[in-house]
């Protein structure tokens, strides 16, 4: 009877060792998942910021295109005005 109890205690000790090891592994996995969650949160935030920057750069590009077009039109108008002034002066 004592031999059986000793064997059962040995098996119980082995099972408790396995359970303790499994619990430690689950704790480590939980910590790793927490760190992964934090990294994914930072990545999401960075992605949102990059998306906003992309939209702002697109709008800036559109504004610069309008500015360039306006500058070209003003340059053309200036040339026409210079030519027209020259013609008027030649008639006077």
C-alpha positions in Angstrom: 0.0 0.0 0.0 2.8 2.4 0.9 4.6 1.5 -2.4 1.4 2.4 -4.4 1.0 5.7 -2.5 4.7 6.5 -3.1 4.3 5.8 -6.8 1.1 7.9 -6.9 2.9 10.7 -5.1 5.8 10.5 -7.6 3.3 10.6 -10.5 1.5 13.5 -8.9 4.8 15.3 -8.4 5.6 14.8 -12.1 2.2 16.1 -13.1 2.5 19.1 -10.9 6.0 19.8 -12.5 4.4 19.6 -15.9 1.6 21.9 -14.8 4.0 24.4 -13.4 6.1 24.3 -16.6 2.9 24.8 -18.7 1.8 27.7 -16.5 5.2 29.4 -16.9 5.0 28.9 -20.7 1.5 30.4 -20.7 2.7 33.4 -18.6 5.6 34.0 -21.1 3.2 33.7 -24.0 0.8 36.2 -22.3 3.7 38.6 -21.9 4.7 38.2 -25.5 1.2 38.7 -26.7 1.0 41.9 -24.6 4.2 43.2 -26.2 2.9 42.2 -29.7 -0.3 44.1 -29.0 1.6 47.2 -28.0 3.8 47.0 -31.1 0.7 46.6 -33.3 -0.9 49.6 -31.7 2.2 51.7 -32.5 2.3 50.3 -36.0 -1.4 51.2 -36.5 -0.8 54.7 -35.1 2.2 55.2 -37.5 0.2 53.9 -40.4 -2.6 56.4 -39.6 0.0 59.2 -39.4 1.5 58.2 -42.8 -1.9 58.1 -44.4 -2.6 61.6 -43.1 0.8 62.8 -44.4 0.0 61.2 -47.7 -3.3 63.0 -48.0 -1.6 66.3 -47.0 1.1 65.8 -49.6 -1.5 65.1 -52.2 -3.3 68.3 -51.3 -0.1 70.2 -51.3 0.8 68.8 -54.7 -2.6 70.0 -56.1 -2.1 73.5 -54.6 1.4 73.7 -56.1 0.1 72.6 -59.5 -2.5 75.4 -59.3 0.2 77.9 -58.3 2.4 76.8 -61.2 -0.5 77.1 -63.6 -1.3 80.6 -62.3 2.3 81.6 -62.5 2.5 80.5 -66.1 -0.7 82.4 -67.0 0.6 85.5 -65.3 3.9 85.2 -67.2 2.0 84.9 -70.5 -0.2 87.8 -69.6 2.9 89.9 -68.8 4.4 89.1 -72.2 1.2 90.1 -73.9 1.0 93.3 -71.9 4.6 94.1 -72.8 4.0 93.4 -76.5 0.7 95.4 -76.4 2.5 98.3 -74.7 5.2 98.2 -77.4 2.6 98.3 -80.1 0.8 101.2 -78.5 4.1 103.2 -78.1 4.9 102.5 -81.8 1.5 104.0 -82.8 2.1 107.1 -80.7 
